[in-house]
Amino acid sequence: MTRPVKLGLHFALTLFFWASQAIALETQISHAIAMHGAPKYPQDFKHFEYANPEAPKGGELRLATVSTSGFDSLNPFIIKGMPASGVSYLRQSYLYDSLAVHSYDEAFTLYGLIAEKMEVPKDRSFIKFHLHPQARFQDGHPITAEDVHYTFKLLTEKGHPLFANYYKDVAKVKVIDSHTIQFSFSTNENKELPLIIAEMPVLPKHYWLEQDFSKTSLDIPIGSGPYHIGSVDPGRSITYQRNRDYWAADLAVNKGRFNFDRITFDYYRDENVAMEALKSGEYDFRAENSAKNWTTAYTGPQFDKNEMIKAEIPDQQPTGMQAFAYNTRREIFKDPKVREALAYAFDFEWTNQNIFYGAYARTQSYFSNSELASSGLPSKEELKILEPYRAQIPAEVFTKIYQPPSTEGNGNIRANIRQALKLLKLAGWEIRNNKLTHVDSGKELIFEMLLVSPVLERVVLPFKKNLARLGITMQVSIVDPQQYINRINNFNFDMIVTSIGQSNSPGNEQRDFWHSGEAERIGSRNRMGIKDPVVDALIEQVISAPDRKSLISRTRALDRVLLWGHYVIPQFHNRNHRIAYWNKFKRPEIAPKFSLGLDTWWYKQ
């Protein structure tokens, strides 16, 4: 090849490289950012369609929290303490505004709040926030880019460990000017990360510089949200007062929302007492989780006279996985065959008929009640994802339809017992003197079920009885919430009842649930202690999914591998919000698809 040709080729390649970079870095400045596709609401939208912009302000909403230990902290961002109800940073809290907020009728779209505009390149290698010039903390201080930067450092260095995990792909934070800040990422494969950063609440630097962020405290903090803390009765109640000078009250994302003048959470130590307090008018609204209560307790003159309303509202949000969860760090639960065997002792059908009045559906996926849940045998798209790992994952992933063990519901589980004993024999266990004993070590299979509420005993005790038929001893321990949280955070348990919630757009949080790197990190949500390189790889594929179709296929593939790992014994779920409330509230005619939308209700004048 002659020199001129070489130079020409070099020039062309250089030109192509810079053109490609220019395309990749071409940014879009918008009021909203969607995980996949385009935002539903345009630049000039007036309000979310599930909110009534004419809703009057006023009145009080009284809510209940059932806890034997109350609360001892107003800081929800650290691993220590029991935060008070309502201060949570998830979604949009009463106290703190975030850079952007979710819409309740889209899978995962965020609309600017503190950030008036968001700037993202096509490859999503960074996000730049242009802050709203009117954004203010509740003491009147403007919210600046420096506050955003300080919050990021505070959360990742002193906050709950999950923040460092969530934001670990942030390579650089640059304050451009007082109202502009850019987060640059170490990879452009983490397509969700711009939205994860946009969810971040913003804390006041001028306040926290004078406080110890790492300690639990009941000192009332300075927020930026629609409510401030009006009063605190330590461990017993907390009241939020509507911020009449709220800087964002008239923004489209807030029109028709946050309508109550006061919101109070009263604490009760007992579910039955809380139930009677509702009927007596001590508080106004209750979401019911107990099928027994829902069937039997919501009766009386209050309901007959329509003074109280009992309603079921469809819930299109994924219900996730509620289950008995194994701690696979324990030697007795390291063998998947043992974990699979114990599942045959849980008689869901009998439990559902005799305890839950047939109200529940059996959970068969970590992403139940959504299109993300796996079903049947793998599709062509899923097989392409799973095939490279065929030698590393259970053969059943490819050949069998996952279904948890089932029964006729009549209490006869002999067939299940026989199947469980076969699996246990393959795992090296046998019955000796009516006790399941390991052939080599001679140790009996004994473990503890750790509970935080006696309400769960009615599910656990029949399970314990069936395990005894296998020669297995299950000891049931009920501890107070603080001890329970400490033991969970330090993985000091054998088995627990856990609930792993999911969204319609799974992403970075999957690392915290299942990734090997989280298995030993104190406070992580990988409670089962999963350490599987295939699971790790599939998580990264979910996070980097370029579109909705691929996200669904990749999530289903991850779901299959988790299910056939037998890390949990799936329990059950309900597809509706079950609520009861005093007939002094109104709600919009249009209900949001993915939330109850209590913040759009209002008090009848």
C-alpha positions as semicolon CSV with decimal commas, in nm:
position;residue;x (nm);y (nm);z (nm)
1;M;0,000;0,000;0,000
2;T;0,143;0,343;-0,096
3;R;0,196;0,615;0,160
4;P;-0,082;0,847;0,030
5;V;-0,331;0,562;0,057
6;K;-0,215;0,489;0,413
7;L;-0,252;0,857;0,506
8;G;-0,595;0,870;0,347
9;L;-0,706;0,560;0,537
10;H;-0,569;0,701;0,862
11;F;-0,754;1,028;0,805
12;A;-1,079;0,844;0,728
13;L;-1,052;0,628;1,038
14;T;-0,978;0,933;1,253
15;L;-1,274;1,116;1,105
16;F;-1,498;0,812;1,167
17;F;-1,379;0,789;1,529
18;W;-1,455;1,151;1,608
19;A;-1,787;1,134;1,424
20;S;-1,881;0,829;1,631
21;Q;-1,780;1,009;1,950
22;A;-1,987;1,311;1,851
23;I;-2,291;1,090;1,792
24;A;-2,238;0,909;2,122
25;L;-2,203;1,238;2,313
26;E;-2,495;1,408;2,141
27;T;-2,711;1,505;2,438
28;Q;-3,078;1,553;2,491
29;I;-3,197;1,815;2,739
30;S;-3,539;1,730;2,872
31;H;-3,785;1,774;3,157
32;A;-3,797;1,393;3,194
33;I;-3,602;1,075;3,131
34;A;-3,747;0,730;3,062
35;M;-3,564;0,404;3,114
36;H;-3,689;0,279;2,777
37;G;-3,881;0,468;2,514
38;A;-4,013;0,821;2,555
39;P;-4,179;0,986;2,857
40;K;-4,558;0,978;2,856
41;Y;-4,601;1,341;2,959
42;P;-4,473;1,623;2,732
43;Q;-4,269;1,926;2,825
44;D;-4,575;2,142;2,886
45;F;-4,789;1,894;3,079
46;K;-5,002;2,045;3,354
47;H;-5,035;1,752;3,596
48;F;-5,023;1,373;3,614
49;E;-5,352;1,235;3,485
50;Y;-5,409;1,039;3,807
51;A;-5,396;1,360;4,015
52;N;-5,678;1,610;4,048
53;P;-5,538;1,964;4,021
54;E;-5,862;2,101;4,173
55;A;-5,830;1,888;4,488
56;P;-5,876;2,114;4,792
57;K;-5,611;2,144;5,060
58;G;-5,691;2,084;5,423
59;G;-5,782;1,828;5,686
60;E;-5,576;1,559;5,851
61;L;-5,481;1,203;5,755
62;R;-5,409;0,978;6,053
63;L;-5,219;0,657;5,988
64;A;-5,095;0,370;6,204
65;T;-4,765;0,188;6,233
66;V;-4,749;-0,141;6,422
67;S;-4,414;-0,187;6,595
68;T;-4,316;-0,322;6,935
69;S;-4,018;-0,087;6,956
70;G;-4,146;0,238;6,806
71;F;-3,880;0,458;6,645
72;D;-3,560;0,622;6,761
73;S;-3,436;0,814;6,458
74;L;-3,534;1,078;6,203
75;N;-3,246;0,984;5,975
76;P;-3,348;0,713;5,724
77;F;-3,019;0,728;5,536
78;I;-2,799;0,530;5,776
79;I;-2,789;0,167;5,884
80;K;-2,840;0,247;6,252
81;G;-3,169;0,292;6,433
82;M;-3,540;0,261;6,357
83;P;-3,646;0,557;6,140
84;A;-3,988;0,711;6,198
85;S;-4,261;0,645;5,945
86;G;-4,280;0,904;5,668
87;V;-3,915;1,010;5,656
88;S;-3,825;0,739;5,404
89;Y;-3,622;0,848;5,102
90;L;-3,793;0,592;4,875
91;R;-3,993;0,743;4,591
92;Q;-4,083;1,095;4,712
93;S;-4,091;1,139;5,088
94;Y;-4,290;1,389;5,286
95;L;-3,974;1,557;5,407
96;Y;-3,722;1,546;5,123
97;D;-3,738;1,638;4,756
98;S;-3,526;1,448;4,506
99;L;-3,371;1,564;4,182
100;A;-3,657;1,401;3,991
101;V;-3,973;1,205;4,077
102;H;-4,148;0,895;3,945
103;S;-4,476;0,894;3,764
104;Y;-4,706;0,622;3,898
105;D;-4,839;0,519;3,557
106;E;-4,514;0,440;3,375
107;A;-4,272;0,152;3,427
108;F;-3,976;0,378;3,505
109;T;-3,986;0,742;3,404
110;L;-3,861;1,034;3,610
111;Y;-3,974;1,395;3,583
112;G;-3,765;1,686;3,701
113;L;-3,828;1,831;4,046
114;I;-3,521;1,992;4,201
115;A;-3,367;1,941;3,858
116;E;-3,562;2,159;3,616
117;K;-3,385;1,993;3,321
118;M;-3,175;1,681;3,275
119;E;-2,912;1,635;3,006
120;V;-2,812;1,285;2,897
121;P;-2,609;1,161;2,596
122;K;-2,734;0,875;2,381
123;D;-2,483;0,636;2,532
124;R;-2,585;0,741;2,885
125;S;-2,225;0,788;2,994
126;F;-2,317;1,087;3,211
127;I;-2,608;1,295;3,331
128;K;-2,610;1,668;3,385
129;F;-2,867;1,834;3,610
130;H;-2,981;2,194;3,564
131;L;-3,135;2,284;3,899
132;H;-3,456;2,479;3,932
133;P;-3,364;2,838;4,025
134;Q;-3,654;2,855;4,274
135;A;-3,560;2,533;4,461
136;R;-3,537;2,599;4,834
137;F;-3,485;2,412;5,158
138;Q;-3,748;2,466;5,424
139;D;-3,536;2,728;5,601
140;G;-3,521;2,941;5,285
141;H;-3,169;2,846;5,174
142;P;-3,144;2,789;4,798
143;I;-3,070;2,435;4,682
144;T;-2,746;2,445;4,488
145;A;-2,522;2,209;4,296
146;E;-2,290;2,208;4,595
147;D;-2,572;2,061;4,807
148;V;-2,616;1,786;4,549
149;H;-2,244;1,709;4,548
150;Y;-2,229;1,712;4,927
151;T;-2,530;1,476;4,949
152;F;-2,364;1,228;4,714
153;K;-2,047;1,222;4,924
154;L;-2,243;1,204;5,249
155;L;-2,454;0,908;5,136
156;T;-2,168;0,709;4,983
157;E;-1,922;0,770;5,267
158;K;-2,143;0,776;5,578
159;G;-2,484;0,650;5,464
160;H;-2,631;0,302;5,447
161;P;-2,395;0,070;5,253
162;L;-2,653;0,026;4,977
163;F;-2,582;0,383;4,857
164;A;-2,217;0,306;4,786
165;N;-2,332;-0,003;4,599
166;Y;-2,599;0,181;4,400
167;Y;-2,366;0,460;4,297
168;K;-2,044;0,261;4,253
169;D;-2,028;0,322;3,876
170;V;-2,011;0,699;3,928
171;A;-1,656;0,792;3,826
172;K;-1,664;1,169;3,869
173;V;-1,889;1,444;4,002
174;K;-1,831;1,795;3,872
175;V;-1,998;2,111;3,996
176;I;-2,015;2,329;3,685
177;D;-2,182;2,631;3,842
178;S;-2,415;2,705;4,131
179;H;-2,709;2,537;3,957
180;T;-2,545;2,282;3,727
181;I;-2,379;1,953;3,820
182;Q;-2,263;1,656;3,615
183;F;-2,223;1,290;3,715
184;S;-1,991;1,096;3,483
185;F;-1,989;0,718;3,483
186;S;-1,715;0,456;3,458
187;T;-1,926;0,257;3,211
188;N;-2,196;0,331;2,959
189;E;-2,342;-0,020;3,000
190;N;-2,533;0,074;3,314
191;K;-2,830;0,226;3,131
192;E;-3,028;0,277;3,449
193;L;-2,765;0,476;3,635
194;P;-2,875;0,823;3,515
195;L;-3,219;0,751;3,658
196;I;-3,074;0,608;3,979
197;I;-2,883;0,932;4,034
198;A;-3,194;1,135;3,950
199;E;-3,380;0,958;4,232
200;M;-3,131;1,091;4,487
201;P;-3,277;1,315;4,760
202;V;-3,087;1,637;4,823
203;L;-2,980;1,724;5,177
204;P;-2,878;2,070;5,303
205;K;-2,501;2,103;5,333
206;H;-2,526;2,400;5,568
207;Y;-2,727;2,192;5,815
208;W;-2,538;1,861;5,807
209;L;-2,197;2,025;5,837
210;E;-2,298;2,100;6,194
211;Q;-2,446;1,754;6,270
212;D;-2,315;1,399;6,309
213;F;-2,476;1,220;6,016
214;S;-2,369;0,875;6,135
215;K;-2,565;0,885;6,464
216;T;-2,932;0,822;6,526
217;S;-3,109;1,135;6,640
218;L;-3,456;1,273;6,701
219;D;-3,344;1,628;6,625
220;I;-3,580;1,763;6,359
221;P;-3,382;1,797;6,034
222;I;-3,424;2,056;5,762
223;G;-3,594;1,918;5,456
224;S;-3,702;2,052;5,120
225;G;-4,026;1,860;5,062
226;P;-4,400;1,927;5,083
227;Y;-4,412;1,863;5,460
228;H;-4,201;1,950;5,760
229;I;-4,204;1,768;6,093
230;G;-4,453;1,942;6,319
231;S;-4,422;1,733;6,634
232;V;-4,256;1,417;6,763
233;D;-4,362;1,202;7,056
234;P;-4,059;0,969;7,070
235;G;-4,151;0,614;6,984
236;R;-4,525;0,691;6,989
237;S;-4,621;0,933;6,712
238;I;-4,493;1,177;6,454
239;T;-4,687;1,451;6,276
240;Y;-4,601;1,616;5,946
241;Q;-4,732;1,964;5,874
242;R;-4,793;2,079;5,516
243;N;-4,533;2,334;5,413
244;R;-4,740;2,633;5,302
245;D;-4,429;2,794;5,154
246;Y;-4,331;2,481;4,961
247;W;-4,129;2,602;4,666
248;A;-4,254;2,328;4,428
249;A;-4,625;2,332;4,515
250;D;-4,727;2,463;4,171
251;L;-4,501;2,245;3,959
252;A;-4,681;2,003;3,727
253;V;-4,538;1,698;3,909
254;N;-4,701;1,815;4,233
255;K;-5,036;1,951;4,114
256;G;-5,315;1,772;4,297
257;R;-5,080;1,598;4,538
258;F;-4,993;1,641;4,906
259;N;-5,336;1,779;4,990
260;F;-5,363;1,711;5,365
261;D;-5,264;1,985;5,607
262;R;-5,139;1,726;5,856
263;I;-5,033;1,363;5,835
264;T;-4,987;1,178;6,164
265;F;-4,846;0,831;6,225
266;D;-4,947;0,675;6,556
267;Y;-4,758;0,370;6,679
268;Y;-4,927;0,057;6,811
269;R;-4,757;-0,245;6,962
270;D;-5,021;-0,499;6,866
271;E;-5,208;-0,569;6,539
272;N;-5,534;-0,647;6,716
273;V;-5,522;-0,325;6,915
274;A;-5,448;-0,133;6,594
275;M;-5,746;-0,298;6,424
276;E;-5,983;-0,196;6,702
277;A;-5,836;0,155;6,707
278;L;-5,925;0,193;6,338
279;K;-6,288;0,096;6,405
280;S;-6,299;0,337;6,698
281;G;-6,187;0,624;6,476
282;E;-5,844;0,664;6,635
283;Y;-5,693;0,674;6,287
284;D;-5,832;0,693;5,933
285;F;-5,678;0,451;5,686
286;R;-5,540;0,097;5,689
287;A;-5,388;-0,124;5,422
288;E;-5,463;-0,482;5,521
289;N;-5,207;-0,759;5,472
290;S;-5,389;-1,034;5,660
291;A;-5,639;-1,238;5,458
292;K;-5,806;-1,351;5,780
293;N;-5,859;-0,995;5,897
294;W;-5,980;-0,891;5,554
295;T;-6,243;-1,165;5,557
296;T;-6,358;-1,147;5,919
297;A;-6,260;-0,821;6,089
298;Y;-6,397;-0,551;5,859
299;T;-6,757;-0,577;5,969
300;G;-6,983;-0,379;6,197
301;P;-7,213;-0,076;6,199
302;Q;-6,939;0,150;6,062
303;F;-6,936;-0,050;5,739
304;D;-7,313;-0,112;5,734
305;K;-7,379;0,262;5,752
306;N;-7,111;0,342;5,494
307;E;-6,918;0,538;5,755
308;M;-6,620;0,323;5,665
309;I;-6,523;0,205;5,318
310;K;-6,374;-0,135;5,241
311;A;-6,221;-0,162;4,893
312;E;-5,992;-0,372;4,677
313;I;-5,800;-0,179;4,415
314;P;-5,607;-0,365;4,140
315;D;-5,230;-0,345;4,178
316;Q;-5,026;-0,377;3,858
317;Q;-4,694;-0,341;4,036
318;P;-4,482;-0,661;4,047
319;T;-4,542;-0,833;4,378
320;G;-4,189;-0,972;4,396
321;M;-4,106;-1,268;4,617
322;Q;-4,232;-1,338;4,967
323;A;-4,074;-1,659;5,093
324;F;-3,901;-1,863;5,356
325;A;-3,540;-1,766;5,285
326;Y;-3,239;-1,988;5,356
327;N;-2,913;-1,849;5,485
328;T;-2,681;-2,045;5,256
329;R;-2,384;-1,930;5,460
330;R;-2,496;-2,198;5,707
331;E;-2,342;-2,538;5,642
332;I;-2,676;-2,722;5,661
333;F;-2,817;-2,514;5,375
334;K;-2,524;-2,516;5,134
335;D;-2,656;-2,816;4,938
336;P;-2,933;-2,719;4,688
337;K;-3,087;-3,066;4,728
338;V;-3,147;-3,000;5,099
339;R;-3,304;-2,665;5,016
340;E;-3,523;-2,822;4,750
341;A;-3,627;-3,103;4,985
342;L;-3,750;-2,875;5,263
343;A;-3,983;-2,699;5,018
344;Y;-4,192;-3,019;5,004
345;A;-4,286;-2,966;5,368
346;F;-4,461;-2,634;5,305
347;D;-4,825;-2,705;5,220
348;F;-4,939;-2,385;5,052
349;E;-5,274;-2,523;4,937
350;W;-5,376;-2,629;5,289
351;T;-5,248;-2,299;5,432
352;N;-5,438;-2,095;5,175
353;Q;-5,765;-2,279;5,233
354;N;-5,755;-2,310;5,610
355;I;-5,577;-1,989;5,716
356;F;-5,613;-1,741;5,430
357;Y;-5,968;-1,813;5,309
358;G;-5,835;-1,887;4,960
359;A;-5,728;-1,526;4,916
360;Y;-5,375;-1,578;4,781
361;A;-5,202;-1,698;4,467
362;R;-4,889;-1,910;4,490
363;T;-4,575;-1,721;4,402
364;Q;-4,374;-1,888;4,126
365;S;-4,136;-1,609;4,027
366;Y;-3,914;-1,344;4,180
367;F;-4,101;-1,100;3,952
368;S;-4,456;-1,227;4,005
369;N;-4,760;-1,033;3,880
370;S;-4,566;-0,885;3,585
371;E;-4,447;-0,953;3,232
372;L;-4,097;-0,991;3,376
373;A;-4,182;-1,326;3,537
374;S;-4,054;-1,643;3,371
375;S;-4,307;-1,910;3,277
376;G;-4,310;-2,232;3,078
377;L;-3,983;-2,332;2,915
378;P;-3,729;-2,070;2,804
379;S;-3,810;-1,876;2,487
380;K;-3,564;-1,849;2,197
381;E;-3,447;-1,513;2,328
382;E;-3,394;-1,654;2,677
383;L;-3,208;-1,958;2,542
384;K;-2,960;-1,729;2,364
385;I;-2,889;-1,565;2,699
386;L;-2,868;-1,889;2,899
387;E;-2,685;-2,117;2,654
388;P;-2,332;-1,984;2,730
389;Y;-2,383;-2,089;3,093
390;R;-2,534;-2,433;3,031
391;A;-2,249;-2,616;3,206
392;Q;-2,271;-2,392;3,514
393;I;-2,642;-2,394;3,591
394;P;-2,894;-2,666;3,678
395;A;-3,008;-2,869;3,376
396;E;-3,368;-2,813;3,487
397;V;-3,340;-2,450;3,375
398;F;-3,355;-2,581;3,017
399;T;-3,574;-2,889;3,053
400;K;-3,837;-2,833;3,325
401;I;-4,105;-2,580;3,404
402;Y;-4,043;-2,442;3,752
403;Q;-4,327;-2,500;3,996
404;P;-4,296;-2,511;4,374
405;P;-4,420;-2,836;4,531
406;S;-4,798;-2,855;4,563
407;T;-5,062;-3,069;4,739
408;E;-5,434;-3,141;4,723
409;G;-5,489;-2,910;5,020
410;N;-5,638;-3,181;5,241
411;G;-5,339;-3,206;5,473
412;N;-5,215;-3,534;5,322
413;I;-4,857;-3,471;5,212
414;R;-4,724;-3,828;5,208
415;A;-4,613;-3,801;4,846
416;N;-4,426;-3,482;4,927
417;I;-4,258;-3,644;5,228
418;R;-4,141;-3,935;5,013
419;Q;-3,995;-3,700;4,751
420;A;-3,824;-3,490;5,017
421;L;-3,662;-3,799;5,175
422;K;-3,530;-3,909;4,834
423;L;-3,360;-3,573;4,786
424;L;-3,224;-3,572;5,141
425;K;-3,080;-3,921;5,091
426;L;-2,900;-3,800;4,777
427;A;-2,759;-3,516;4,987
428;G;-2,621;-3,757;5,249
429;W;-2,894;-3,752;5,514
430;E;-3,093;-4,037;5,667
431;I;-3,343;-4,099;5,949
432;R;-3,185;-4,228;6,272
433;N;-3,398;-4,258;6,585
434;N;-3,665;-4,044;6,417
435;K;-3,413;-3,763;6,356
436;L;-3,270;-3,658;6,021
437;T;-2,898;-3,719;6,060
438;H;-2,602;-3,659;5,831
439;V;-2,441;-3,989;5,731
440;D;-2,083;-3,866;5,771
441;S;-2,091;-3,611;6,054
442;G;-2,370;-3,767;6,259
443;K;-2,520;-3,421;6,315
444;E;-2,896;-3,377;6,324
445;L;-3,067;-3,124;6,101
446;I;-3,178;-2,855;6,345
447;F;-3,231;-2,490;6,256
448;E;-3,398;-2,171;6,381
449;M;-3,681;-1,982;6,213
450;L;-3,633;-1,617;6,311
451;L;-3,950;-1,406;6,322
452;V;-4,028;-1,046;6,409
453;S;-4,402;-1,089;6,464
454;P;-4,619;-1,358;6,623
455;V;-4,867;-1,307;6,336
456;L;-4,643;-1,526;6,118
457;E;-4,660;-1,818;6,359
458;R;-4,981;-1,947;6,208
459;V;-4,796;-1,996;5,878
460;V;-4,476;-2,125;6,034
461;L;-4,612;-2,376;6,286
462;P;-4,783;-2,607;6,029
463;F;-4,458;-2,595;5,831
464;K;-4,269;-2,692;6,148
465;K;-4,505;-2,986;6,203
466;N;-4,446;-3,115;5,849
467;L;-4,069;-3,079;5,887
468;A;-4,088;-3,294;6,200
469;R;-4,224;-3,574;5,980
470;L;-3,890;-3,558;5,799
471;G;-3,703;-3,579;6,128
472;I;-3,611;-3,210;6,108
473;T;-3,626;-2,986;6,415
474;M;-3,722;-2,625;6,351
475;Q;-3,702;-2,391;6,649
476;V;-3,917;-2,077;6,622
477;S;-3,782;-1,755;6,777
478;I;-3,970;-1,425;6,790
479;V;-3,755;-1,119;6,867
480;D;-3,818;-0,744;6,885
481;P;-3,773;-0,534;6,567
482;Q;-3,439;-0,379;6,664
483;Q;-3,284;-0,717;6,747
484;Y;-3,435;-0,862;6,432
485;I;-3,285;-0,589;6,213
486;N;-2,944;-0,626;6,378
487;R;-2,945;-1,002;6,326
488;I;-3,057;-0,971;5,965
489;N;-2,796;-0,705;5,887
490;N;-2,525;-0,932;6,031
491;F;-2,667;-1,251;5,871
492;N;-2,713;-1,406;6,214
493;F;-3,001;-1,636;6,125
494;D;-3,079;-1,975;5,970
495;M;-3,414;-1,904;5,803
496;I;-3,642;-1,600;5,788
497;V;-3,960;-1,491;5,618
498;T;-3,848;-1,232;5,367
499;S;-4,017;-1,009;5,114
500;I;-3,817;-0,896;4,812
501;G;-4,003;-0,624;4,628
502;Q;-3,954;-0,553;4,259
503;S;-4,029;-0,271;4,019
504;N;-4,140;-0,276;3,658
505;S;-3,788;-0,182;3,558
506;P;-3,532;-0,397;3,744
507;G;-3,175;-0,275;3,738
508;N;-2,900;-0,179;3,983
509;E;-3,092;-0,302;4,288
510;Q;-3,052;-0,659;4,158
511;R;-2,686;-0,641;4,261
512;D;-2,788;-0,575;4,618
513;F;-3,034;-0,866;4,610
514;W;-2,823;-1,141;4,455
515;H;-2,466;-1,039;4,360
516;S;-2,169;-1,232;4,503
517;G;-2,004;-0,908;4,606
518;E;-2,297;-0,834;4,838
519;A;-2,311;-1,175;5,006
520;E;-2,085;-1,078;5,297
521;R;-2,143;-0,702;5,312
522;I;-2,310;-0,608;5,640
523;G;-2,658;-0,473;5,579
524;S;-2,690;-0,596;5,222
525;R;-3,017;-0,734;5,092
526;N;-2,848;-1,050;4,959
527;R;-2,984;-1,220;5,267
528;M;-2,961;-1,569;5,123
529;G;-2,585;-1,528;5,068
530;I;-2,601;-1,609;4,696
531;K;-2,259;-1,645;4,537
532;D;-2,300;-1,751;4,175
533;P;-2,093;-1,611;3,885
534;V;-2,377;-1,685;3,644
535;V;-2,620;-1,483;3,854
536;D;-2,360;-1,203;3,864
537;A;-2,330;-1,206;3,485
538;L;-2,705;-1,210;3,430
539;I;-2,749;-0,916;3,668
540;E;-2,510;-0,712;3,456
541;Q;-2,705;-0,807;3,145
542;V;-3,027;-0,687;3,307
543;I;-2,863;-0,358;3,402
544;S;-2,726;-0,303;3,050
545;A;-3,044;-0,401;2,862
546;P;-3,076;-0,156;2,568
547;D;-3,455;-0,177;2,533
548;R;-3,769;-0,307;2,701
549;K;-3,785;-0,629;2,499
550;S;-3,432;-0,733;2,592
551;L;-3,492;-0,629;2,955
552;I;-3,786;-0,869;2,975
553;S;-3,590;-1,161;2,827
554;R;-3,284;-1,099;3,045
555;T;-3,493;-1,063;3,361
556;R;-3,678;-1,387;3,286
557;A;-3,344;-1,565;3,236
558;L;-3,219;-1,435;3,572
559;D;-3,548;-1,539;3,731
560;R;-3,507;-1,898;3,608
561;V;-3,155;-1,937;3,743
562;L;-3,257;-1,797;4,081
563;L;-3,562;-2,023;4,104
564;W;-3,368;-2,340;4,022
565;G;-3,105;-2,242;4,278
566;H;-3,367;-2,313;4,548
567;Y;-3,260;-2,019;4,763
568;V;-3,612;-1,972;4,898
569;I;-3,939;-2,156;4,948
570;P;-4,190;-1,933;4,765
571;Q;-4,500;-1,838;4,958
572;F;-4,789;-1,633;4,817
573;H;-4,904;-1,295;4,695
574;N;-5,213;-1,081;4,651
575;R;-5,286;-0,886;4,330
576;N;-5,489;-0,609;4,492
577;H;-5,451;-0,327;4,740
578;R;-5,686;-0,415;5,028
579;I;-5,778;-0,094;5,206
580;A;-6,026;0,033;5,461
581;Y;-6,080;0,398;5,553
582;W;-6,325;0,634;5,715
583;N;-6,558;0,791;5,462
584;K;-6,417;1,142;5,485
585;F;-6,176;1,128;5,194
586;K;-6,203;1,142;4,818
587;R;-5,966;1,012;4,555
588;P;-5,923;1,088;4,182
589;E;-6,138;0,903;3,931
590;I;-5,827;0,771;3,755
591;A;-5,614;0,542;3,972
592;P;-5,241;0,510;3,897
593;K;-5,136;0,172;3,758
594;F;-4,834;0,117;3,978
595;S;-4,922;0,277;4,311
596;L;-5,211;0,325;4,551
597;G;-5,153;0,699;4,508
598;L;-5,250;0,800;4,862
599;D;-5,069;1,130;4,812
600;T;-5,336;1,226;4,555
601;W;-5,631;1,181;4,795
602;W;-5,795;1,474;4,971
603;Y;-6,015;1,554;5,271
604;K;-6,386;1,610;5,207
605;Q;-6,476;1,970;5,284
